[in-house]
């Protein structure tokens, strides 16, 4: 049996390699280069619109099949889709081919749900979930950071025309990740009953011998339940847990803002083509990796301090985003953007681990996938109403202000129960009296 150290080592290398995609940092330049012949509008608007719909479709499929296929086959499938995507880009595709490749790209980009679900399922001790989530997120961000450095270095040395060669390096990384996935240990199928069933039986029957043959346990009847009935039961039980619901609501809404707020959007009002954007993105990812590691190895009672962490963290995120709207200096905006990216990565680590700690063994992808599904639905609705439909005629700076207000609203909502809980603890302290005769 593989130890936790061996499992996390193999998984960290896999995450680093699969995020090492130099072409992604210059994708728009590549698609609009000579030979591909795709306009800026097609590359940024039409392709992105297809990607939104395909992402919702693929996440739905992933959250249904992953737990039942025990993760590893889906990991192979996701990486294989990545190989198809970048192989297609090498042959300089036309716009029609890109639409077909978008479906494979959507499956590939959903690998994060499968990857974290695999790690939580393979790590049997829930005490390791936070450090597992932190190390995995760190490896992913370091892979992205190194690929950004590598791509920028090649572009500086060989010039802008070298962007076509980045697809070969990215494809090589995908092939290596596919091979490396074969070293990941498989996940054994476990009982679909509640993990605490036997424990509860022993607690309530201390005076009786443990005779599982004579005592019917829920797993003996639920193993034969149809897949969708079992999934619905797991889904229902998971979201009845207030801790899962609390972290999931924040994660879904925060992820929408994270997927929308980019450095280009916060500096849009300045109308400057700042050459330091690559450095800012590098620092955001690098420091985000460090913060993910630090929060992963830090021991905190999140059941007691979770609301305060979410509330205060969301307020800081909101202030960072709103300051990007009001600041007129590029440096101030860039520093606010870096702080936003660093903090939200650390909060994502905690959110994923705290949700996973409350789940049963065979429904990680179901819950994590559904959270991502809700985020994508909200993001699509936002784009259709405010961007494509332009219903309220919101320009890009106003959209930034909207998301800043959203984070501040979340912070206030989560700080209210934290303040109430803190006040109760103060009031319930036992007073100390000096007793004199």
MOJOSUL-V331701 format. One record per backbone hydrogen bond with DSSP energy under -1.0 kcal/mol. NH is the residue of the N-H (numbers start at 1). CO is the residue of the C=O. Records with the same first field share a line. If there is no record, write none. Layout:
# MOJOSUL-V331701
NH = CO  CO
This chain:
# MOJOSUL-V331701
7 = 3
8 = 4
9 = 5
10 = 6
11 = 7
12 = 8
13 = 9
14 = 10
15 = 11
16 = 12
17 = 13
18 = 14
19 = 15
20 = 17
21 = 19
24 = 21
26 = 23
30 = 26
31 = 27
32 = 28
33 = 30
36 = 33
37 = 33
38 = 31
43 = 39
44 = 40
45 = 41
46 = 41
47 = 42
49 = 45
50 = 46
51 = 47
52 = 48
53 = 49
54 = 50
55 = 51
56 = 52
57 = 53
58 = 54
59 = 55
60 = 56
61 = 57
62 = 58
63 = 59
65 = 61
66 = 62
69 = 65
71 = 66
72 = 70
75 = 71
76 = 72
77 = 73
78 = 74
79 = 75
80 = 76
81 = 77
82 = 78
83 = 79
84 = 80
85 = 81
86 = 82
87 = 83
88 = 84
89 = 85
90 = 86
92 = 89
98 = 94
99 = 95
100 = 96
101 = 97
102 = 98
105 = 101
106 = 102
107 = 103
108 = 104
109 = 105
111 = 108
114 = 110
115 = 111
116 = 112
117 = 113
118 = 114
119 = 115
120 = 116
121 = 117
122 = 118
123 = 119
124 = 122
128 = 125
129 = 126
132 = 128
133 = 129
134 = 130
135 = 131
136 = 132
137 = 133
138 = 134
139 = 135
140 = 136
141 = 137
142 = 138
143 = 139
144 = 140
145 = 141
146 = 142
147 = 143
148 = 144
149 = 145
150 = 146
151 = 147
152 = 148
153 = 149
154 = 150
155 = 151
156 = 152
157 = 153
158 = 154
159 = 155
162 = 159
163 = 160
164 = 161
165 = 162
168 = 165
169 = 165
170 = 166
171 = 167
172 = 168
173 = 169
174 = 170
175 = 171
176 = 172
177 = 173
178 = 174
179 = 175
180 = 176
181 = 177
182 = 179
183 = 180
197 = 194
200 = 196
201 = 197
202 = 198
203 = 199
204 = 200
208 = 205
211 = 209
215 = 211
220 = 217
221 = 218
222 = 218
223 = 219
225 = 222
230 = 226
231 = 227
232 = 228
233 = 229
234 = 230
235 = 231
236 = 232
237 = 233
238 = 234
239 = 235
241 = 238
245 = 241
246 = 242
247 = 243
248 = 244
249 = 245
250 = 246
251 = 247
252 = 248
253 = 249
254 = 250
255 = 251
256 = 252
257 = 253
258 = 254
259 = 255
261 = 257
266 = 262
267 = 263
271 = 268
274 = 272
277 = 274
280 = 276
281 = 277
282 = 278
283 = 279
284 = 280
285 = 281
286 = 282
287 = 283
288 = 284
289 = 285
290 = 286
291 = 287
292 = 288
293 = 289
294 = 290
295 = 291
296 = 292
297 = 293
302 = 300
305 = 301
306 = 302
309 = 305
310 = 306
311 = 307
312 = 308
313 = 309
314 = 310
315 = 311
316 = 312
317 = 313
318 = 314
319 = 315
320 = 316
321 = 317
322 = 318
323 = 319
324 = 320
326 = 322
327 = 323
333 = 329
334 = 330
335 = 331
336 = 332
337 = 333
338 = 334
339 = 335
340 = 336
341 = 337
342 = 338
343 = 339
344 = 340
345 = 341
346 = 342
347 = 343
348 = 344
349 = 345
350 = 346
351 = 347
352 = 348
353 = 349
354 = 350
355 = 351
356 = 352
357 = 353
358 = 355
359 = 356
363 = 360
367 = 363
368 = 364
369 = 365
370 = 366
371 = 367
372 = 368
373 = 369
374 = 370
375 = 371
376 = 372
377 = 373
378 = 374
379 = 375
380 = 376
381 = 377
382 = 378
383 = 379
384 = 380
385 = 381
386 = 382
387 = 383
388 = 383
389 = 384
391 = 385
399 = 395
400 = 396
401 = 397
402 = 398
403 = 399
404 = 400
405 = 401
406 = 402
407 = 403
408 = 404
409 = 405
410 = 406
411 = 407
412 = 408
413 = 409
414 = 410
415 = 411
416 = 412
419 = 415
420 = 416
421 = 417
422 = 418
423 = 419
424 = 420
425 = 421
426 = 422
427 = 423
428 = 424
